[in-house]
Amino acid sequence: MDISVVVPLYNEEESLPELLEWIERVMKENNFTYQVIMVDDGSNDKSWEVIEQLKQKNPNVVGIKFRRNYGKSAALHVGFQHAEGDVIITMDADLQDSPDEIPGLYKMIKEEGYDVVSGWKKKRYDPISKTLPSKFFNATARFVTKIHLHDFNCGLKAYRYNVIKSIEVYGEMHRYIPVLAHRAGFTKITEKVVQHQERKYGVTKFGLERFINGFLDLLSVVFITKFGKRPMHFFGVWGTIMFLLGGFIAVWILGTKVYESLVLNHISRDVTQQPLFYLSLTLTIIGVQMFLAGFLGELVSRSSSDRNAYLIEKEI
């Protein structure tokens, strides 16, 4: 199979027939063999009924329905598990991502040898309340991850098959799949300017809080990709530094006390009356706690629970 199109969706009953018709036309024009995986992330409208109807008309449709809303990352993760194409393309269901971009994305993966191609909505039809925070967010993500993409949030992306089978997407990490892929050793990552459509039906499912969550997720993905399997390398280093610094201050205070008493015959303040004593005590305690956090992290990383336990209600 040439292409798997993974479409996570939530309350998009109006746009689904038009989206599938558009995808079908593009696939037939380019003689692609394909599947369209629609993952209903717990919609409370008639999205699932629409998917069932589309499945009857087109056998290339795969439908998956969550019992409740888990989020876009969960939908992509399950969609990736069902993907069989040589190239996997993700797009949103709101018709703002154009299926006409599929042939170009496919060519960049298959012929130009890229592992990941991320869409860049250079010209956007969104209000300034979304575009300005998005630019700031993307600039921060580029600086932190060292991956030079202009639009981490773009839902239109293409992946080589072995990429999506080698990474795990959970929480709110869908923005950072290129980062996860890069950390997994897939370094041929680029971007492609794609067309951005105006929203035709419904309303956006994301508010300004996604940028706050995005920054928190950015910190999480950087930490997890670097220290997820070796948390002691992070907590142990900082724990050691703080423990040694606290110990050095304690030795300095005691040494000064002894020197003033025996050499200078000067009676100085009690050790417990000096602010540095409490700083030393605090640093030592924090150092020990970070060591314990590192050990617990090592234990958790070796016996982590299965994150794939999403409750799928129906599947066709």
C-alpha positions as CSV (number, residue, x, y, z in Angstrom):
1,M,0.0,0.0,0.0
2,D,1.3,3.4,-0.9
3,I,-0.3,5.8,1.6
4,S,-2.2,5.7,4.9
5,V,-4.0,9.0,5.7
6,V,-4.6,9.3,9.5
7,V,-7.4,11.8,10.3
8,P,-8.0,12.5,14.0
9,L,-11.4,14.1,14.5
10,Y,-13.7,15.5,17.2
11,N,-17.2,16.7,16.2
12,E,-16.6,17.1,12.5
13,E,-19.7,15.5,11.0
14,E,-20.2,18.2,8.4
15,S,-16.7,18.1,6.9
16,L,-16.1,14.3,6.7
17,P,-17.9,13.5,3.5
18,E,-16.3,16.4,1.6
19,L,-12.9,15.5,3.0
20,L,-13.1,11.9,2.0
21,E,-14.3,12.8,-1.5
22,W,-11.4,15.2,-1.9
23,I,-8.9,12.5,-0.7
24,E,-10.5,9.9,-3.1
25,R,-10.1,12.3,-6.0
26,V,-6.4,13.0,-5.3
27,M,-5.6,9.3,-4.8
28,K,-7.3,8.2,-8.1
29,E,-5.6,11.0,-10.1
30,N,-2.2,9.8,-8.9
31,N,-3.0,6.0,-9.0
32,F,-2.2,5.6,-5.3
33,T,-3.3,2.6,-3.2
34,Y,-4.4,3.9,0.1
35,Q,-6.4,3.7,3.3
36,V,-8.1,6.5,5.2
37,I,-8.0,6.0,9.0
38,M,-10.6,8.1,10.7
39,V,-10.2,8.2,14.5
40,D,-13.2,9.6,16.3
41,D,-11.9,11.0,19.5
42,G,-15.1,10.6,21.5
43,S,-17.3,13.0,19.4
44,N,-20.7,13.8,20.8
45,D,-22.3,14.7,17.4
46,K,-23.0,12.3,14.5
47,S,-19.4,11.9,13.3
48,W,-19.4,8.2,13.9
49,E,-22.6,7.6,12.0
50,V,-21.1,9.5,9.1
51,I,-17.9,7.4,9.3
52,E,-20.1,4.2,9.1
53,Q,-21.8,5.5,6.1
54,L,-18.6,6.4,4.4
55,K,-17.2,3.0,5.1
56,Q,-20.1,1.4,3.3
57,K,-19.3,3.5,0.2
58,N,-15.5,3.2,0.3
59,P,-13.8,0.0,1.6
60,N,-10.6,2.0,2.0
61,V,-12.0,3.7,5.1
62,V,-10.9,2.5,8.5
63,G,-13.0,3.8,11.4
64,I,-12.0,3.8,15.0
65,K,-14.2,5.3,17.8
66,F,-12.9,6.1,21.3
67,R,-15.4,5.8,24.2
68,R,-14.4,9.2,25.5
69,N,-12.2,12.1,24.4
70,Y,-8.5,11.3,24.9
71,G,-7.0,14.0,22.8
72,K,-5.3,14.3,19.5
73,S,-2.1,12.5,20.5
74,A,-4.1,9.4,21.5
75,A,-6.0,9.5,18.2
76,L,-2.8,9.7,16.2
77,H,-1.1,6.9,18.3
78,V,-4.0,4.5,17.6
79,G,-4.2,5.6,14.0
80,F,-0.4,4.9,13.5
81,Q,-1.0,1.4,14.9
82,H,-3.4,0.7,12.1
83,A,-1.4,2.3,9.4
84,E,-0.1,0.0,6.6
85,G,1.1,2.4,3.9
86,D,4.7,3.1,3.0
87,V,4.0,6.7,3.7
88,I,1.8,7.9,6.5
89,I,0.2,11.3,6.1
90,T,-1.7,13.1,9.0
91,M,-4.2,15.8,8.5
92,D,-7.0,17.5,10.4
93,A,-10.6,16.8,9.6
94,D,-11.8,20.5,9.4
95,L,-10.8,20.9,5.7
96,Q,-8.2,23.5,6.6
97,D,-5.5,21.0,5.4
98,S,-5.6,20.4,1.7
99,P,-5.4,16.8,0.4
100,D,-3.9,18.3,-2.8
101,E,-0.6,18.4,-0.9
102,I,-0.5,14.6,-0.6
103,P,1.4,13.9,-3.9
104,G,4.1,16.4,-3.0
105,L,4.5,15.0,0.5
106,Y,4.6,11.5,-0.8
107,K,7.3,12.4,-3.4
108,M,9.5,14.0,-0.7
109,I,9.4,10.8,1.4
110,K,9.7,8.2,-1.4
111,E,11.9,9.9,-4.0
112,E,13.8,12.5,-2.0
113,G,14.5,10.2,0.9
114,Y,13.2,12.3,3.9
115,D,12.0,10.6,7.0
116,V,9.6,13.4,8.1
117,V,8.1,16.2,6.2
118,S,6.2,18.8,8.2
119,G,3.7,21.2,6.7
120,W,4.3,24.9,7.0
121,K,1.2,27.1,6.7
122,K,3.2,30.2,5.6
123,K,0.0,32.1,4.7
124,R,-2.7,31.5,7.4
125,Y,-6.4,32.4,7.5
126,D,-6.5,32.6,11.3
127,P,-7.1,35.7,13.5
128,I,-4.0,37.5,14.9
129,S,-4.9,36.2,18.3
130,K,-3.8,32.8,17.1
131,T,-1.0,33.7,14.6
132,L,1.1,35.8,16.9
133,P,1.2,33.4,19.9
134,S,1.9,30.6,17.3
135,K,4.9,32.4,15.9
136,F,6.3,33.0,19.4
137,F,5.7,29.4,20.3
138,N,7.4,28.0,17.2
139,A,10.4,30.3,17.6
140,T,10.8,28.9,21.2
141,A,10.4,25.3,20.0
142,R,13.1,25.8,17.3
143,F,15.5,27.3,19.8
144,V,15.0,24.6,22.4
145,T,14.9,21.5,20.1
146,K,17.4,22.8,17.5
147,I,15.0,21.5,14.8
148,H,14.3,24.3,12.3
149,L,10.6,24.0,11.5
150,H,8.4,27.0,11.1
151,D,5.2,25.3,12.1
152,F,5.3,22.6,14.8
153,N,1.5,22.8,15.2
154,C,0.6,22.0,11.6
155,G,-1.5,18.9,11.4
156,L,-0.4,18.1,7.8
157,K,2.7,16.0,8.0
158,A,4.2,13.0,6.2
159,Y,6.2,10.1,7.7
160,R,8.1,7.1,6.5
161,Y,6.5,3.9,7.7
162,N,9.3,2.9,10.1
163,V,9.2,6.3,11.7
164,I,5.7,6.0,13.1
165,K,6.3,2.4,14.2
166,S,9.4,3.5,16.2
167,I,8.0,6.3,18.3
168,E,5.3,6.6,21.0
169,V,2.9,9.5,20.9
170,Y,1.0,10.2,24.1
171,G,-0.2,13.0,26.4
172,E,0.0,16.1,24.1
173,M,3.1,15.2,22.3
174,H,1.5,15.3,18.8
175,R,3.1,18.7,18.2
176,Y,6.5,17.3,18.7
177,I,6.5,14.1,16.7
178,P,9.4,15.5,14.6
179,V,11.4,15.9,17.8
180,L,10.5,12.4,18.9
181,A,11.5,11.0,15.5
182,H,14.8,13.0,15.6
183,R,15.6,11.6,19.0
184,A,14.9,8.1,17.7
185,G,17.6,8.5,15.0
186,F,15.5,9.7,12.0
187,T,17.4,12.9,11.2
188,K,16.2,13.6,7.6
189,I,13.5,16.1,8.6
190,T,12.3,19.0,6.5
191,E,9.3,21.1,5.8
192,K,7.1,22.0,2.9
193,V,5.0,25.1,2.4
194,V,1.4,24.0,2.3
195,Q,-1.9,25.6,1.5
196,H,-4.0,26.7,4.4
197,Q,-7.8,26.7,3.9
198,E,-10.3,28.8,5.8
199,R,-12.5,26.8,8.2
200,K,-15.7,25.9,6.4
201,Y,-17.7,24.1,9.1
202,G,-17.9,24.3,12.8
203,V,-15.5,26.0,15.2
204,T,-12.0,25.4,16.3
205,K,-11.5,22.9,19.1
206,F,-8.4,24.6,20.5
207,G,-8.2,27.8,22.5
208,L,-5.3,29.9,23.8
209,E,-4.6,27.3,26.5
210,R,-3.0,25.1,23.9
211,F,0.0,27.5,23.8
212,I,0.4,27.2,27.6
213,N,0.1,23.4,27.3
214,G,2.5,23.5,24.4
215,F,5.3,25.1,26.4
216,L,4.8,22.6,29.2
217,D,4.8,19.8,26.7
218,L,8.0,21.3,25.1
219,L,9.8,21.0,28.5
220,S,8.4,17.5,28.9
221,V,9.5,16.2,25.5
222,V,13.0,17.7,25.9
223,F,13.4,16.1,29.3
224,I,11.9,12.8,28.3
225,T,13.9,12.4,25.1
226,K,17.1,13.2,26.9
227,F,16.6,11.6,30.2
228,G,13.5,9.4,29.9
229,K,15.5,6.2,30.1
230,R,18.2,7.5,32.4
231,P,16.7,10.0,34.8
232,M,19.6,9.5,37.3
233,H,21.8,11.3,34.7
234,F,19.8,14.4,35.4
235,F,18.7,14.2,39.0
236,G,22.0,12.5,40.0
237,V,24.1,15.3,38.6
238,W,22.1,18.1,40.2
239,G,21.8,16.2,43.4
240,T,25.5,15.7,43.6
241,I,26.2,19.4,42.9
242,M,23.8,20.5,45.6
243,F,24.9,17.9,48.1
244,L,28.6,18.8,47.7
245,L,27.9,22.6,47.7
246,G,25.9,22.2,51.0
247,G,28.7,20.0,52.5
248,F,31.4,22.6,51.4
249,I,29.4,25.4,53.1
250,A,29.1,23.3,56.3
251,V,32.8,22.5,56.4
252,W,33.6,26.2,55.8
253,I,31.4,27.3,58.7
254,L,32.8,24.7,61.1
255,G,36.4,25.5,60.0
256,T,35.9,29.2,60.5
257,K,34.4,28.5,63.9
258,V,37.4,26.4,65.0
259,Y,39.9,28.8,63.5
260,E,38.4,31.8,65.4
261,S,38.2,29.9,68.6
262,L,41.6,28.3,68.7
263,V,43.8,30.7,66.7
264,L,42.2,34.1,67.2
265,N,40.8,33.4,70.7
266,H,37.6,35.0,69.5
267,I,34.2,33.7,70.5
268,S,32.0,33.9,67.4
269,R,28.3,33.2,66.9
270,D,27.0,29.7,67.3
271,V,26.9,27.8,64.0
272,T,23.1,27.6,64.1
273,Q,22.8,31.3,64.3
274,Q,24.5,31.9,61.0
275,P,22.3,32.1,57.8
276,L,24.9,30.1,55.9
277,F,24.2,27.1,58.1
278,Y,20.5,27.0,57.0
279,L,21.6,27.4,53.3
280,S,23.9,24.5,53.7
281,L,21.2,22.4,55.4
282,T,18.7,23.2,52.6
283,L,21.2,22.4,49.8
284,T,22.1,19.1,51.4
285,I,18.4,18.1,51.9
286,I,17.6,19.1,48.3
287,G,20.6,17.1,47.0
288,V,19.5,14.0,48.8
289,Q,15.9,14.4,47.6
290,M,17.1,14.7,44.0
291,F,19.1,11.5,44.4
292,L,16.0,9.8,45.6
293,A,14.0,11.2,42.7
294,G,16.6,9.8,40.3
295,F,16.4,6.3,41.9
296,L,12.6,6.4,41.7
297,G,12.8,7.6,38.1
298,E,15.0,4.7,37.2
299,L,12.6,2.2,38.8
300,V,9.6,3.8,37.0
301,S,11.4,3.9,33.6
302,R,12.0,0.1,33.9
303,S,8.5,-0.8,35.0
304,S,6.3,1.8,33.3
305,S,2.7,1.1,32.7
306,D,1.3,0.6,29.2
307,R,0.2,4.0,27.8
308,N,-1.7,2.3,24.9
309,A,-4.7,1.4,27.0
310,Y,-7.2,3.6,25.2
311,L,-10.8,2.4,25.4
312,I,-11.9,1.8,21.8
313,E,-15.7,1.5,21.7
314,K,-16.1,0.5,18.0
315,E,-14.0,-0.3,15.0
316,I,-14.7,-1.0,11.4
